[in-house]
Amino acid sequence: MENYRKIIHVDMDAFFASVEQLDHPEFRNKPLAVGGNIERGVVAAASYEARKFGVRSAMSSKLAAIKCPNLIFVKPRFERYKEISMEIRKIFLTYTDLVEPLSLDEAFLDVTTNFLELPSATLIAKDIRKKIKEQTGLNASAGISYNKFLAKIASDLNKPNGQAVITPGEAEAFLEKLPIEKFYGIGKVMAKKMNGFGIYNGYDLKQYSLPFLTGRFGKSGLHFYKIVRGIHESEVKPNRIRKSIGMERTFDNDLSAMQAIEASLKENILPEFFRRLEKNQAIGRTITIKIKYNDFSLHTRSKTQIASIPKESMEEIALDLLHQEPLNLPIRLLGVSLSNLIYEDHDKPPGEQLKLDY
């Protein structure tokens, strides 16, 4: 009999919003949005009370306020979220050292072998969720399966405050019924492209051969061929390396004047960006400027060097990228990030999510 891994995906329920409701009793059982305000910005997280009105993360706060007139907006407190995230991570590490954080509010755990020598991943997940509730007051959901992809999907099945298992015997039938946009690595654009071939769920995808999929979708074709058959070999990687570090800001008012845009970049965005680089002891080879216009179209401009970019050159490069092409419309959001990272202390930092909008 084949030996399967035991993977748990733990996902905190509406994490940022739940922390705010925990710390502020007056917000409990009320529709709450973290980030933005009634006029400007983007929702970083929404409470379940707000989600009932259709409010979602990454939605413009103006639209969120229209959908939910009684919506309460609060400013994010990332240091507080990180503090609780570290508490939760300590709980994970009492079971296994194979913990791969994906962001502040979710992580994979490989409990195939674990410190407590417990045979059931389902019972481990239940115990973890109980300890998180006892120690932080927050609810978590979990998914359990034999690979990361299925565990992540399973964690959404009984949200909030629940868990689900997809066993090896159940995986094939489950994947055949799964809508194509729910598959890992298939976004809206790819899903639409697949719809053009009559692919709407896993069963449809399974009808196509590997040569067909690689011919139409390139290297991704092999990935699609495997995951629809429940094959996903990616291991749980402790201390997952962050791919980029960045800072972005949504302006209170759209900016058109280059002088004001430059001032915001120099005075507001770059200082916090440099603080994050220093904190993570990271250097890198690629600087990227992110521009979102007031029509919500998104544009990026990047420069990559063979060697790491010195800190003293980053502001100049960022400004050069900003001036690379004329700005077509007033700017709603501006950001800067560093990728192709090299960590100065050669330690692998935790994979926490740092590219967040204040």
C-alpha positions in Angstrom: 0.0 0.0 0.0 1.3 3.4 -0.9 2.4 5.7 1.9 0.8 9.1 1.7 1.9 12.3 3.4 -0.3 13.9 6.0 -0.6 17.7 5.2 -2.6 20.2 7.1 -3.4 23.7 5.8 -4.4 26.1 8.6 -6.2 29.3 7.6 -7.3 31.9 10.1 -10.9 33.1 9.6 -11.0 36.7 8.4 -7.8 37.2 10.3 -7.2 41.0 10.3 -10.9 41.8 10.8 -11.2 39.1 13.6 -8.2 40.6 15.4 -9.9 44.1 15.4 -13.2 42.6 16.6 -11.2 40.7 19.4 -9.4 43.9 20.5 -12.4 46.2 20.2 -15.6 44.6 21.6 -17.7 47.4 20.1 -16.9 46.0 16.6 -18.1 42.5 17.3 -21.0 41.1 15.3 -20.8 44.2 13.1 -19.7 44.6 9.4 -16.1 45.7 9.5 -13.5 46.4 6.9 -9.8 46.7 7.6 -8.1 49.3 5.3 -9.3 52.2 3.3 -12.1 54.6 4.3 -15.5 55.5 3.0 -14.0 57.7 0.2 -10.7 56.0 -0.8 -8.5 53.0 -0.6 -8.8 49.3 -0.8 -10.3 46.7 1.7 -7.5 44.5 3.1 -9.9 42.3 5.0 -13.6 42.0 5.7 -15.4 40.5 8.6 -17.9 37.7 7.9 -20.7 40.2 8.8 -19.4 42.4 6.0 -19.0 39.5 3.6 -22.7 38.8 3.7 -23.2 42.1 1.9 -20.6 41.1 -0.8 -17.7 43.0 0.7 -14.4 41.3 -0.2 -10.7 41.9 0.2 -9.0 43.9 -2.6 -12.4 45.6 -3.3 -12.3 49.4 -3.5 -13.5 50.8 -0.2 -15.9 53.1 -2.1 -17.7 50.1 -3.6 -17.6 48.3 -0.3 -19.4 51.3 1.3 -22.1 51.2 -1.4 -22.6 47.4 -0.9 -22.7 47.8 2.9 -23.9 51.3 4.1 -23.2 50.5 7.8 -19.7 49.2 7.1 -17.1 50.3 9.7 -13.6 51.1 8.4 -10.6 50.7 10.6 -6.9 51.3 9.9 -4.7 48.1 9.7 -2.3 47.4 12.6 0.2 45.1 11.0 2.5 44.8 14.0 -0.5 43.5 16.1 -1.3 41.0 13.3 2.3 39.8 13.2 2.4 39.5 17.0 -0.6 37.1 17.0 0.7 35.3 13.9 3.9 34.5 15.8 1.9 33.1 18.7 0.0 30.8 16.3 3.3 29.7 14.7 4.6 28.7 18.1 1.6 26.4 18.4 2.4 24.8 15.0 6.0 24.2 16.0 4.9 22.1 19.1 3.7 19.5 16.6 6.2 19.6 13.7 9.2 21.7 12.5 7.9 21.2 8.9 5.8 24.5 8.9 5.6 26.6 5.8 4.0 30.0 6.4 2.3 31.4 3.3 1.3 34.7 5.0 0.5 36.0 8.4 -2.8 34.1 8.5 -2.1 30.7 6.8 0.5 27.9 6.8 1.1 24.3 5.7 2.2 21.7 8.2 3.5 18.3 7.3 2.5 16.0 10.2 3.3 12.7 8.6 5.7 12.3 11.5 5.2 14.6 14.4 6.7 15.3 17.8 3.6 13.9 19.7 3.6 10.7 17.5 -0.1 11.2 16.8 -1.3 9.0 14.0 -4.3 11.1 12.9 -3.8 14.4 11.0 -7.5 15.1 11.5 -7.1 15.0 15.3 -4.0 17.1 15.1 -5.8 19.8 13.1 -8.7 19.7 15.6 -6.2 20.1 18.5 -4.3 22.9 16.8 -7.6 24.9 16.2 -8.6 24.4 19.8 -5.3 25.7 21.1 -5.4 28.7 18.8 -8.8 29.5 20.1 -7.7 29.1 23.7 -4.5 31.1 23.4 -5.6 33.9 21.0 -9.4 33.9 21.1 -9.5 33.6 17.3 -11.1 30.9 15.1 -9.1 28.9 12.5 -10.2 26.5 9.8 -8.2 23.6 8.5 -7.9 21.3 5.5 -6.3 17.9 5.6 -5.1 15.8 2.7 -2.1 14.0 1.2 -0.8 17.0 -0.7 -0.6 20.8 -0.3 -3.1 21.6 -3.1 -5.8 19.4 -1.8 -5.2 20.5 1.8 -5.6 24.1 0.8 -8.8 23.5 -1.0 -10.2 21.4 1.9 -9.6 24.3 4.4 -12.2 26.4 2.5 -14.9 23.7 2.5 -16.2 24.2 6.1 -15.2 27.8 6.8 -15.5 29.5 9.1 -14.3 27.6 12.2 -14.4 24.2 10.6 -12.2 21.6 9.0 -12.5 19.0 6.2 -10.5 16.0 4.9 -9.9 14.9 1.4 -8.7 11.3 1.5 -6.7 9.6 -1.3 -9.8 7.5 -2.1 -12.0 10.6 -2.4 -9.6 12.8 -4.4 -10.4 11.6 -7.9 -14.2 12.2 -7.6 -13.7 15.4 -5.8 -11.4 16.9 -8.4 -13.6 15.9 -11.3 -16.4 18.0 -9.8 -14.2 20.9 -8.9 -14.8 24.1 -10.9 -11.7 24.9 -13.0 -11.1 28.3 -11.5 -10.6 26.6 -8.1 -7.6 24.7 -9.3 -4.2 26.0 -8.1 -2.5 28.1 -10.8 -5.7 28.8 -12.7 -6.8 32.4 -12.5 -9.6 34.2 -14.2 -7.7 34.7 -17.5 -6.6 31.1 -17.7 -10.1 29.8 -16.7 -11.6 31.8 -19.5 -9.1 30.4 -22.0 -9.9 26.9 -20.8 -13.6 27.6 -21.1 -12.9 28.2 -24.8 -11.9 24.5 -25.0 -15.0 23.4 -23.1 -13.1 22.9 -19.9 -15.3 24.0 -16.9 -14.4 21.5 -14.2 -11.9 18.8 -13.4 -13.7 16.1 -15.4 -13.5 18.3 -18.5 -9.8 18.9 -18.0 -9.1 15.3 -17.5 -10.4 14.4 -21.0 -7.4 16.2 -22.6 -4.0 14.5 -23.2 -0.7 15.7 -21.9 0.5 16.6 -25.4 -2.7 18.7 -26.0 -2.3 20.6 -22.7 1.4 21.3 -23.1 0.8 22.3 -26.7 -1.9 24.8 -25.7 -0.6 26.0 -22.3 3.1 25.4 -22.4 4.9 24.3 -19.2 1.7 24.9 -17.2 0.1 22.1 -19.2 2.1 19.4 -17.3 1.0 21.1 -14.0 -2.7 21.0 -15.0 -2.3 17.4 -16.2 -1.0 16.3 -12.8 -3.1 18.3 -10.4 -6.4 17.1 -11.9 -5.2 13.6 -11.1 -4.3 14.5 -7.6 -0.6 14.6 -8.2 1.2 17.6 -6.5 4.7 16.7 -5.2 5.6 20.1 -3.7 7.0 19.5 -0.2 6.2 21.6 2.9 9.2 24.0 3.0 10.0 25.5 6.4 11.2 29.1 6.4 9.9 29.7 2.9 11.9 32.4 1.2 10.1 35.6 0.3 10.2 36.5 -3.3 9.9 40.2 -2.9 9.7 43.0 -0.4 7.7 46.1 -1.2 5.7 49.1 -0.1 2.7 50.7 -1.8 0.3 53.4 -0.9 -3.2 54.3 -2.1 -3.5 58.1 -2.1 -6.4 60.0 -0.4 -6.8 61.9 -3.7 -5.6 61.0 -7.2 -2.3 62.6 -8.0 -1.6 64.1 -11.4 1.3 66.5 -10.7 4.7 64.8 -11.1 6.0 67.0 -8.2 3.4 65.6 -5.8 4.0 62.0 -7.0 7.7 62.3 -6.6 7.3 63.8 -3.1 5.0 60.9 -2.0 7.6 58.4 -3.4 10.5 60.1 -1.5 8.8 61.0 1.7 6.2 58.3 2.3 6.9 55.2 0.3 10.7 54.8 0.1 11.4 55.4 3.8 9.1 52.5 4.8 10.4 50.4 1.9 14.0 50.9 3.1 13.0 50.1 6.7 11.6 46.8 5.5 14.7 45.9 3.6 16.9 46.7 6.6 14.7 44.7 8.9 14.9 41.6 6.6 18.6 42.2 5.8 17.8 41.7 2.2 19.4 43.0 -1.0 18.3 42.2 -4.5 18.7 42.7 -8.3 15.3 44.0 -9.5 13.5 47.2 -8.7 9.9 47.5 -9.8 7.6 50.5 -9.7 3.8 49.7 -9.6 1.3 52.3 -10.8 -2.4 52.1 -10.6 -4.3 54.8 -12.5 -7.7 56.1 -11.4 -9.4 53.8 -14.0 -7.9 50.9 -12.0 -5.6 49.8 -14.8 -2.3 48.5 -13.4 1.2 49.1 -14.9 4.6 48.0 -13.7 8.1 49.1 -14.7 11.2 47.2 -13.7 15.0 47.4 -13.9 17.3 44.4 -13.2 21.0 44.5 -12.7 23.5 41.6 -12.8 24.7 42.4 -9.3 22.7 43.5 -6.3 21.4 47.1 -6.4 23.0 49.3 -3.7 20.6 51.0 -1.4 21.9 54.5 -2.3 21.0 53.8 -6.0 17.4 52.6 -5.4 15.8 56.0 -5.1 17.4 57.2 -8.3 16.3 54.0 -10.2 12.8 54.3 -8.8 12.6 57.9 -10.0 14.0 56.9 -13.4 11.3 54.2 -13.8 8.7 56.7 -12.7 9.8 59.0 -15.6 10.3 56.2 -18.1 7.0 56.9 -19.8 4.5 59.7 -19.6 1.7 59.2 -17.0 -1.5 58.6 -18.9 -4.0 59.4 -16.1 -4.1 60.5 -12.5 -2.5 58.0 -10.2 -4.5 56.2 -7.5 -1.7 54.0 -6.1 2.0 53.9 -6.3 4.4 51.2 -5.0 8.0 50.1 -5.2 9.4 46.6 -4.6 12.7 44.7 -4.7 12.8 41.2 -6.0 15.5 38.6 -7.0 16.4 38.8 -3.4 19.6 37.9 -1.7 19.6 37.7 2.1 22.6 39.3 3.7 22.6 36.9 6.7 21.9 33.9 4.4 19.1 32.9 6.8 15.7 32.1 5.3 13.2 34.5 6.8 9.6 33.4 7.4 7.3 33.8 4.5 5.2 36.5 6.0 3.2 38.8 3.7 4.9 42.2 3.6 3.6 43.8 0.5 0.6 45.3 2.2 -1.1 48.6 1.5 -1.3 51.1 4.4 
